[in-house]
């Protein structure tokens, strides 16, 4: 299959080793069988159960969700602006913890998303459910001690469709899906109207909702132009690179607006880049276009080896990113380490930079077993042999979408505890050992 075929799962000629990825059988087998929207299994009811308030439970299927724009969990309105989330300025931000983006998708939400595509529920009903799920995910992260939180990307069906469906100039002939996580077939038949200032993907509205329901700094992630272009039938541009750069110009408007709206961290996700290592040059040019004129938030880029149905799509090392990535106008690289080992930390010695920070993956999202805090601490200490604490942020390898909710909570709690152990060591403070 050619590189820009939307049905493609792995590149035809990628230097990296492609692993087998199953169809969505594993995911659908765990989902609640399609039924009435008020029907919930006991396991689905437990997902996020501890984090959902009584008011939110009333807003679950059969009730009305609270309107956007209300008060946060603390009962105080959320400020509209936040500062940058860079490390090292205070005790609170030394070795700060964050998530990569997505959060555990409970079974009842998988079923309702699929019900929407089967025309069993309305779009407004699904949006109400999304708001409830996002508030529960925020509460989970806060309770786990995560310093910089996200909306869990719970409005998004996968890493691509949410953006392509809103991208000006993209055609999606068939919007029905058998399973919500499937990809659309998307086409670009005419050049993207990059100069249409009125065209918006609506991402700012998503951020503003999140800011209303947390006092924590918020990370906002979005799929980058390189990966988006790999999922589109290109019938408009002689070169796929031109489509990548057109997407980058549209995403630049979104990034500027998100910065003004109060995001603490902006993160471009490039899940396909590891499969096309020879294309890192155009990816970096597109990243710079997206972040042109963006100031205030920490500007991050996340590159992993795929997380489709909790399985890697590619295997390899991050050597391909260097030295090209040093030309990217970014503050932080968010990379996968826990699953594949920490040998690639040496790249930060080989290709030195005085400013580039690392989002250190310390949680294996492809293994549901929670890591002990002591293991997290050991991984952070290993990274501190290469980078100073003011250039490290602690996060999972990738999104937590496929991790069961109870395991996701346990993993985040362990991550926070492990980071706290090393933070106390760095700051010279005593702490009760919890490394078991």
C-alpha atoms as one frame of an Amber mdcrd trajectory, in Angstrom:
protein
   0.000   0.000   0.000   1.238   3.493  -0.723   2.274   5.851   2.060  -0.818
   7.998   1.965  -3.392   5.230   1.894  -5.808   5.754   4.797  -6.183   2.007
   5.233  -2.475   1.655   5.927  -1.369   0.445   9.352   2.380   0.076   8.746
   4.651   1.540   6.060   5.451  -0.637   3.067   9.144   0.227   3.098   9.910
   1.416   6.604  13.437   0.708   7.855  12.024   0.034  11.300  10.680  -3.416
  12.090   6.901  -3.583  11.749   5.017  -5.620  14.321   1.749  -7.361  13.710
  -1.297  -5.384  14.697  -4.604  -7.146  15.031  -7.935  -5.868  13.914 -10.171
  -4.426  16.594 -11.217  -7.779  17.948  -9.368  -7.330  21.223 -10.992  -4.003
  21.900 -14.487  -4.941  20.879 -14.423  -8.133  22.889 -14.047  -6.056  26.043
 -16.672  -3.530  25.092 -20.208  -3.642  26.421 -22.570  -5.245  23.896 -24.630
  -2.724  21.994 -27.862  -2.054  23.738 -29.961   0.752  25.122 -27.933   3.804
  26.147 -28.955   3.449  29.786 -27.639  -0.125  30.099 -24.305  -0.488  31.923
 -22.314  -3.553  32.940 -20.797  -3.839  36.408 -17.270  -3.412  35.008 -18.304
  -0.380  33.027 -19.915   1.133  36.067 -16.674   0.755  38.012 -14.557   2.480
  35.350 -13.948   5.989  36.692 -16.510   5.173  39.389 -14.414   6.458  42.266
 -13.683   9.674  40.444 -17.209  10.571  39.418 -19.133  12.823  41.751 -22.774
  12.306  42.648 -23.748  15.183  40.364 -21.809  13.622  37.516 -23.376  10.212
  38.089 -26.769  11.839  37.750 -25.608  13.167  34.401 -24.727   9.704  33.092
 -27.004   8.087  30.518 -30.545   8.991  31.452 -29.637  12.292  33.115 -28.596
  15.735  31.943 -24.913  16.647  31.934 -23.919  19.904  33.618 -23.449  22.807
  31.267 -19.980  23.958  30.276 -18.705  27.067  31.969 -19.492  26.116  35.545
 -17.210  25.886  38.541 -14.274  23.566  38.976 -14.095  20.639  41.386 -12.867
  22.986  44.079 -16.003  25.076  43.758 -14.032  28.068  42.467 -14.226  29.326
  38.873 -11.194  28.390  36.792  -8.969  31.261  35.662  -8.822  31.752  31.920
  -5.046  31.856  31.676  -2.161  29.726  32.891   1.569  30.156  32.778   4.153
  27.965  31.110   4.759  24.591  32.709   8.551  24.612  32.448  10.461  22.835
  35.203  12.874  24.134  37.771  11.380  27.382  38.993  10.013  26.103  42.319
   9.790  22.984  44.451   6.437  22.204  42.849   7.843  22.101  39.313  11.080
  20.157  39.880  10.521  16.819  38.100   6.898  17.717  37.439   4.594  14.906
  36.382   2.218  14.921  33.453   0.283  12.654  31.142   1.006  12.277  27.448
  -2.581  12.939  26.405  -5.194  10.208  26.260  -6.775   8.588  29.308  -8.489
   5.255  29.874 -11.663   4.905  27.790 -14.266   3.062  29.908 -16.362   0.354
  28.286 -19.596   2.303  28.565 -18.024   5.182  26.630 -16.731   2.846  23.913
 -20.233   1.447  23.528 -21.900   4.860  23.412 -19.411   6.190  20.872 -20.171
   3.207  18.668 -23.898   3.691  19.253 -23.556   7.199  17.878 -22.094   5.895
  14.613 -24.904   3.358  14.453 -27.422   6.231  14.875 -28.707   4.943  18.195
 -27.982   8.178  20.082 -27.712  11.829  19.092 -24.593  13.924  18.810 -25.738
  16.157  21.674 -26.294  13.142  23.901 -22.771  11.933  23.157 -21.315  15.381
  23.839 -23.002  15.427  27.249 -21.423  12.040  27.985 -18.007  13.281  26.849
 -18.187  16.138  29.336 -18.958  13.765  32.191 -16.091  11.457  31.205 -13.626
  14.351  30.931 -14.464  15.624  34.407 -13.982  12.126  35.811 -10.614  11.781
  34.027  -9.459  15.128  35.427 -10.432  14.038  38.925  -8.530  10.768  38.484
  -5.379  12.647  37.477  -5.685  15.150  40.306  -6.272  12.415  42.884  -3.229
  10.554  41.561  -1.082  13.633  42.147  -0.375  14.479  38.501   0.956  18.027
  38.222  -0.077  18.829  34.633  -3.343  17.266  33.486  -5.258  16.788  30.241
  -8.829  16.177  29.147  -7.859  12.586  28.363  -8.654  13.179  24.673 -11.972
  11.531  25.463 -13.869  13.402  22.767 -11.609  11.836  20.150 -12.326   8.457
  18.590  -8.683   7.898  17.679  -5.583   9.956  16.986  -6.604  11.105  13.501
 -10.324  11.453  12.760 -11.146  14.236  15.220  -8.821  16.556  13.335  -9.457
  15.459   9.763 -13.229  15.755  10.231 -12.712  19.438  11.132  -9.917  20.227
   8.696 -10.978  22.587   5.899 -10.737  20.980   2.477 -10.889  17.365   3.691
 -13.648  15.159   2.304 -14.972  12.136   4.221 -17.555  10.430   1.982 -18.717
   7.877   4.565 -18.942   8.929   8.198 -20.608   5.780   9.539 -18.374   3.316
  11.394 -18.759  -0.251  12.571 -16.626   0.506  15.622 -15.862   4.020  16.847
 -12.077   3.470  16.909 -11.906   2.665  13.184 -10.345   5.253  10.889 -12.283
   7.261   8.320 -11.398   7.118   4.647 -10.442  10.747   4.034  -9.572  12.546
   0.799  -8.048  15.854  -0.247  -9.069  16.610  -3.810  -8.338  20.346  -3.838
  -5.672  22.423  -2.103  -6.359  23.130   1.581  -7.666  26.723   2.042  -4.789
  27.654   4.326  -5.503  31.399   4.131  -9.091  31.118   5.352  -8.756  32.732
   8.770 -12.339  31.790   9.625 -11.631  28.069   9.371 -11.178  26.509  12.800
 -10.944  23.015  14.212 -12.687  24.130  17.405  -9.861  22.986  19.679 -10.006
  26.121  21.822 -13.517  25.229  22.959 -12.214  21.871  24.184  -9.432  23.574
  26.146 -11.742  26.160  27.685 -14.041  23.430  28.956 -11.123  21.638  30.601
  -9.836  24.810  32.237 -13.203  25.317  33.912 -12.938  22.017  35.789  -9.404
  21.965  37.152  -7.038  24.248  39.023  -4.052  22.356  37.598  -2.019  23.462
  34.573  -3.407  21.826  31.433  -1.569  20.096  28.621  -3.312  20.155  25.254
  -2.099  17.653  22.671  -3.005  17.388  19.005  -1.873  15.142  16.175   0.774
  16.738  14.007   0.679  17.480  10.278   3.043  14.678   9.272   0.884  11.933
  10.782  -2.379  13.500   9.594  -1.088  13.562   6.014  -0.281   9.848   6.190
  -3.962   9.027   6.693  -5.338  10.953   3.724  -5.811  10.003   0.056  -3.851
  12.833  -1.569  -5.333  13.842  -4.919  -4.476  17.552  -4.726  -0.724  17.896
  -4.211   2.161  16.688  -6.358   4.170  16.062  -3.208   2.934  14.724   0.107
   5.304  17.201   1.737   3.140  20.020   0.397   0.079  18.534   2.093   2.039
  18.214   5.335   2.966  21.895   5.220  -0.606  22.927   4.375  -1.862  21.075
   7.441   0.883  22.760   9.458  -0.352  26.217   8.488  -3.887  25.393   9.595
  -2.635  23.904  12.853  -0.542  27.008  13.478  -3.736  29.052  13.839  -5.040
  26.497  16.320  -1.784  26.521  18.305  -1.760  30.308  18.548  -5.357  30.329
  19.745  -4.699  27.567  22.282  -1.751  29.510  23.665  -3.886  32.602  24.109
  -6.656  30.541  25.716  -4.383  29.378  28.536  -2.755  26.048  27.691   0.282
  25.441  29.919   1.751  22.855  27.543   1.060  22.382  23.849   2.107  19.028
  22.442   2.308  17.920  18.818   1.873  14.146  18.551   3.597  12.408  15.635
   2.697   8.715  16.044   3.611   7.883  12.426   7.047   9.469  12.329   8.872
   6.427  13.736   7.679   4.444  10.713   9.166   6.949   8.274  12.525   7.895
   9.821  13.856   9.165   6.512  11.153  11.858   6.566  12.223  13.506   9.827
  13.365  16.618   7.936   9.925  17.516   6.600   8.390  16.633   9.965  10.686
  19.130  11.700   9.869  21.843   9.147   6.176  21.227   9.765   6.638  21.329
  13.539   8.330  24.708  13.202   5.458  25.953  11.064   2.897  24.825  13.640
   4.736  26.597  16.457   5.614  29.757  14.517   4.633  32.776  16.606   3.477
  30.611  19.540   4.713  31.886  22.886   3.766  31.262  26.493   3.106  27.509
  26.753   5.816  24.894  26.821   6.070  23.623  23.234   6.429  19.838  23.160
   6.616  17.077  20.578   5.715  13.461  21.329   7.190  10.650  19.229   6.510
   7.013  20.072   6.402   3.683  18.259   2.644   3.469  18.002  -0.069   2.512
  20.458  -2.810   1.013  18.310  -4.766  -1.408  20.500  -1.955  -1.218  23.081
   0.560  -2.656  20.626   3.583  -1.008  19.034   3.297  -0.492  15.282   7.050
  -0.112  14.791  10.234  -0.995  16.624  13.509   0.869  16.626  15.514   3.569
  18.349  15.348   7.352  18.480  18.675   7.820  16.687  16.695   8.766  13.564
  15.436  11.944  15.246  18.926  13.353  15.725  20.421  15.760  14.899  17.448
  17.030  12.840  15.180  17.418  15.870  17.625  19.934  17.351  16.444  22.353
  14.640  12.851  22.081  15.875  11.569  25.158  17.688  10.410  23.125  20.663
  11.119  23.122  24.373  10.564  19.451  25.109  10.695  15.991  23.533   8.245
  13.497  25.023   9.600  10.009  24.363   8.864   6.355  25.068  11.381   4.565
  27.303   9.721   2.287  29.870   8.692  -0.398  27.370  11.874  -0.407  25.289
  14.616   0.510  27.744  16.707   3.584  28.455  19.676   3.165  26.098  18.447
   6.077  23.978  19.146   8.453  26.857  22.703   8.460  25.536  21.457  10.421
  22.516  21.134  13.430  24.811  24.842  13.091  25.531  25.833  12.512  21.913
  23.751  15.425  20.605  24.014  17.988  23.340  21.605  20.860  23.787  21.586
  23.382  26.584  17.835  23.925  26.538  15.949  20.933  25.110  13.995  19.191
  27.876  12.840  15.584  27.973   9.436  14.197  28.828  10.681  10.915  30.279
   8.479   7.879  29.729   8.456   5.883  32.980   5.134   4.003  32.640   4.675
   1.161  30.155   1.188   1.752  28.757   1.195  -1.572  26.908   1.406  -3.542
  30.153  -1.537  -3.120  32.573   0.509  -4.076  35.638   1.285  -0.991  37.776
   4.962  -0.177  38.279   6.224   0.096  41.886   7.160   3.661  42.910  10.703
   2.448  43.542  11.042   1.388  39.909   9.782   4.782  38.770  12.315   6.463
  41.031  15.135   4.320  39.642  14.184   5.280  36.081  14.167   8.969  36.952
  17.549   8.661  38.656  18.927   7.029  35.512  17.784   9.990  33.437  19.350
  12.389  35.935  22.720  10.894  34.995  22.212  12.530  31.600  20.025  15.594
  32.125  19.588  18.006  35.047  16.273  17.998  36.928  15.175  21.299  35.397
  15.161  19.594  31.985  13.096  16.568  32.947   9.354  16.063  33.110   7.961
  12.700  34.193   5.193  11.041  32.193   3.950   7.693  30.836   5.404   6.349
  27.590   2.279   7.229  25.647  -1.435   7.735  26.127  -3.408   5.625  28.596
  -6.371   5.031  26.278  -6.055   1.222  26.303  -5.173   0.826  29.992  -8.097
  -0.236  32.230  -9.237   2.578  34.495  -8.151   0.973  37.779  -4.714   0.196
  36.340  -4.414   3.717  34.901  -5.128   5.215  38.313  -2.608   2.918  39.980
   0.056   3.682  37.384  -0.378   7.437  37.746  -0.286   7.197  41.529   2.946
   5.196  41.333   4.404   7.702  38.876   3.637  10.597  41.205   5.033   8.741
  44.220   8.206   7.736  42.404   8.789  11.259  41.145   8.232  12.593  44.673
  10.959  10.293  46.030  13.544  11.646  43.617  12.281  15.230  43.917  12.921
  15.081  47.653  16.423  13.755  47.002  17.162  16.510  44.515  15.871  19.180
  46.887  17.677  17.675  49.860  14.507  16.988  51.798  13.809  13.906  53.872
  10.895  11.691  52.924   9.418   8.460  54.188  10.498   5.679  51.889   7.696
   4.315  49.711   9.842   2.511  47.182   8.253  -0.895  47.688
